[in-house]
């Protein structure tokens, strides 16, 4: 057992819920949360207490949404962190477990989304790489209809969140994690690429390749800095974490203009 003294602040379900309310989280709203557990300090009860606090702040009529991405289900030819030998590629494509919304773990998005994914009653969308999980009365409506050829566009939960007038909470993370900016990429000229993954079909497992928009989080940090200078962004502390709360639709609309001007990309077919 580590003998390193714990550092604070000490957070509880109750203290976190109170601070979430203080920064403006409202009962009954739909909230997309990007998060870092370690940024909060020491949390009594760990990620489960954070999820409970979020649900407490949202109330029975609110809906909590998180990214539950699983980008490792992808073409090994494109892997770079780390790359794998080309001689392995065919075997990986043949052996990669197919996406299952019930059991496929999320990766690279933190322990809080993984906790939501496993929460009783959670619904999860169908994309094998960029799924979202949700809890609450609007959960199913948010995650349904996520098509294989639309990672983060009009047929993804991001567009349903926009329709629901959802807000985004960045909890201890920066704008580089803001997936809603990707929705703007689908609305301006952008290249298309082949995207591959393992899926289950009525005929069984298969390796599938679809055509989709090429998404990139390049300069999302700069985009976020510009956004919060010009648009309403509520800021405050939750535990030790810096928190930002803002409209998803506002962020997407701003990103459409900013990306077209500051990070133009050439469309291709």
C-alpha positions in Angstrom: 0.0 0.0 0.0 1.3 3.5 -0.9 2.4 5.6 2.0 2.1 8.8 0.1 -0.2 11.2 2.0 -3.5 11.9 0.3 -4.1 15.4 -1.0 -7.4 17.2 -1.0 -9.8 18.6 -1.1 -11.9 15.7 0.2 -15.0 15.4 -1.9 -18.2 13.5 -1.1 -21.4 12.8 -3.1 -23.1 15.6 -1.2 -20.3 18.2 -1.6 -19.9 17.5 -5.3 -23.7 17.7 -6.0 -23.8 21.1 -4.1 -20.9 22.5 -6.1 -22.4 21.2 -9.4 -25.6 23.2 -8.5 -23.5 26.2 -7.7 -21.8 26.3 -11.1 -25.3 26.1 -12.7 -26.2 22.5 -13.4 -30.0 22.4 -13.4 -32.6 19.8 -12.5 -34.2 18.3 -15.5 -31.6 19.3 -18.1 -29.7 17.0 -20.5 -26.0 17.2 -19.8 -23.0 15.9 -21.8 -20.1 15.4 -19.4 -16.4 15.1 -20.2 -14.4 14.4 -17.0 -11.3 13.6 -15.1 -11.7 11.9 -11.7 -8.2 12.7 -10.6 -8.7 16.4 -11.1 -11.4 16.5 -8.4 -9.2 15.7 -5.4 -9.9 12.8 -3.1 -13.4 11.5 -3.7 -15.0 9.4 -1.0 -16.6 6.6 -3.0 -14.6 7.2 -6.1 -16.3 7.4 -9.5 -19.5 6.0 -8.3 -19.9 9.0 -5.9 -19.3 11.3 -8.8 -22.0 9.7 -11.0 -24.4 9.8 -8.0 -23.6 13.5 -7.5 -24.2 14.3 -11.2 -27.6 12.4 -11.0 -28.5 14.2 -7.8 -27.9 17.6 -9.4 -29.8 16.6 -12.5 -32.7 15.1 -10.6 -35.2 12.4 -11.7 -36.1 14.4 -14.9 -32.5 15.0 -16.0 -30.4 13.0 -18.4 -26.7 12.3 -18.0 -24.7 11.6 -21.2 -21.0 10.6 -21.4 -18.7 9.5 -24.3 -17.9 5.7 -24.1 -15.5 5.5 -27.1 -13.6 2.4 -28.0 -11.2 3.5 -30.7 -9.1 0.4 -30.5 -11.7 -1.4 -32.7 -10.1 0.0 -35.8 -7.8 -0.8 -38.7 -4.4 -1.7 -37.4 -2.8 -0.2 -40.5 -3.6 3.2 -39.0 -2.3 2.5 -35.5 0.6 4.6 -34.4 0.6 4.6 -30.6 2.1 2.1 -30.8 2.1 0.7 -34.4 2.0 -3.0 -34.9 3.9 -5.0 -37.5 2.2 -5.2 -40.9 2.5 -9.0 -40.7 -0.1 -8.8 -37.8 -2.7 -6.7 -39.6 -4.7 -9.5 -41.3 -4.9 -11.6 -38.1 -6.0 -8.5 -36.1 -8.7 -7.8 -38.6 -9.9 -11.4 -38.4 -9.7 -11.6 -34.6 -10.8 -8.2 -33.3 -13.8 -8.8 -31.0 -16.9 -7.2 -32.5 -18.4 -4.2 -30.7 -21.1 -5.1 -28.2 -22.8 -2.1 -26.4 -23.3 -4.3 -23.4 -19.8 -5.4 -22.8 -17.2 -3.5 -24.9 -15.2 -1.3 -22.5 -14.7 2.4 -23.1 -11.1 3.5 -23.6 -9.3 6.8 -23.3 -12.3 8.7 -21.8 -11.7 8.1 -18.1 -13.2 6.0 -15.4 -16.4 8.1 -14.9 -17.8 7.3 -18.3 -17.0 3.6 -17.8 -18.9 3.8 -14.5 -21.9 5.3 -16.3 -21.7 2.6 -19.0 -22.1 -0.1 -16.3 -24.8 1.8 -14.3 -28.1 0.0 -14.0 -30.5 1.3 -16.7 -27.8 2.8 -18.9 -28.4 3.0 -22.7 -25.5 3.0 -25.1 -25.3 3.9 -28.8 -24.3 1.5 -31.6 -21.2 2.9 -33.1 -18.2 0.6 -32.5 -15.7 3.5 -32.0 -17.6 6.6 -30.9 -20.5 5.4 -28.7 -22.1 7.4 -26.0 -23.9 6.1 -22.9 -26.8 7.8 -21.1 -28.9 7.7 -18.0 -32.3 9.3 -17.5 -35.7 9.7 -19.2 -34.2 10.9 -22.5 -31.4 8.3 -22.6 -32.8 6.1 -25.3 -33.9 8.9 -27.6 -30.3 10.4 -27.3 -28.4 7.2 -28.2 -30.7 5.6 -30.7 -30.0 5.7 -34.4 -26.2 6.0 -34.2 -25.2 4.7 -37.7 -21.9 3.0 -38.6 -21.0 5.6 -41.3 -21.5 8.6 -38.9 -19.0 8.7 -36.0 -20.0 12.1 -34.6 -22.3 13.8 -37.1 -26.0 14.1 -37.9 -26.8 10.5 -37.2 -25.0 10.4 -33.9 -26.0 11.3 -30.3 -24.4 14.7 -30.7 -27.1 15.8 -33.1 -29.8 14.4 -30.8 -28.2 16.3 -27.9 -28.3 19.5 -29.9 -32.0 18.9 -30.6 -32.5 18.4 -26.8 -30.9 21.7 -26.1 -28.2 19.9 -24.0 -25.4 21.6 -22.3 -21.8 20.4 -21.9 -19.9 20.2 -18.7 -16.1 20.0 -18.9 -15.1 18.7 -15.5 -11.4 18.9 -14.9 -10.6 18.7 -18.7 -10.1 21.2 -21.4 -11.7 22.0 -24.7 -9.5 19.5 -26.5 -11.9 16.8 -25.2 -15.0 18.6 -26.5 -16.5 16.0 -28.9 -19.3 18.4 -29.9 -16.8 20.4 -32.0 -16.7 17.3 -34.2 -20.4 17.8 -35.2 -19.3 21.1 -36.8 -16.8 19.2 -38.9 -19.7 17.4 -40.6 -21.3 20.7 -41.6 -18.3 22.3 -43.4 -16.1 20.9 -46.1 -14.0 18.0 -44.9 -12.3 15.0 -46.5 -13.8 11.6 -46.4 -11.9 8.4 -45.4 -12.5 4.7 -45.1 -13.2 3.6 -41.6 -13.0 0.0 -40.5 -14.1 -2.0 -37.4 -15.4 -5.4 -36.2 -19.2 -5.6 -35.8 -21.9 -8.1 -35.3 -24.5 -8.7 -38.0 -27.4 -11.1 -38.3 -25.0 -13.3 -40.2 -22.4 -13.1 -37.4 -19.2 -11.2 -36.8 -17.6 -9.4 -39.7 -15.0 -6.8 -40.5 -16.7 -3.8 -42.0 -15.4 -0.8 -43.9 -17.6 2.4 -44.4 -17.0 5.8 -45.8 -17.1 8.7 -43.3 -15.9 12.2 -42.6 -12.3 12.5 -41.4 -12.5 13.9 -37.9 -9.6 15.7 -36.2 -9.3 17.4 -32.8 -6.4 19.5 -34.1 -6.6 23.1 -32.6 -9.6 22.3 -30.5 -7.8 24.0 -27.6 -7.5 27.2 -29.6 -11.1 26.9 -30.7 -12.2 26.5 -27.1 -10.2 29.5 -26.0 -11.8 31.7 -28.7 -15.3 30.3 -27.9 -15.2 31.2 -24.2 -14.0 34.7 -25.0 -17.0 35.4 -27.2 -19.8 33.2 -25.8 -21.4 32.5 -22.4 -19.4 29.9 -20.5 -20.0 29.4 -16.8 -16.8 28.7 -14.9 -16.2 27.5 -11.3 -14.7 24.8 -9.1 -16.0 21.4 -8.4 -13.7 19.9 -5.8 -10.3 20.9 -7.1 -11.4 20.7 -10.7 -11.9 23.6 -13.0 -15.4 23.3 -14.5 -16.9 24.9 -17.6 -20.6 24.7 -18.4 -22.0 25.9 -21.8 -24.6 25.3 -24.5 -23.8 22.4 -26.9 -25.7 24.1 -29.8 -23.8 27.4 -29.2 -20.4 25.5 -29.2 -21.3 23.8 -32.5 -22.4 26.9 -34.2 -19.3 28.8 -33.1 -17.1 25.9 -34.2 -18.6 25.8 -37.7 -17.5 29.4 -38.4 -14.2 29.2 -36.5 -13.0 25.9 -38.1 -13.9 27.1 -41.6 -11.8 30.2 -41.1 -8.9 29.0 -38.9 -8.6 25.3 -39.8 -9.9 24.9 -43.3 -9.9 21.4 -44.9 -10.5 20.3 -48.4 -13.5 18.1 -49.1 -13.0 14.9 -51.0 -15.2 12.1 -52.2 
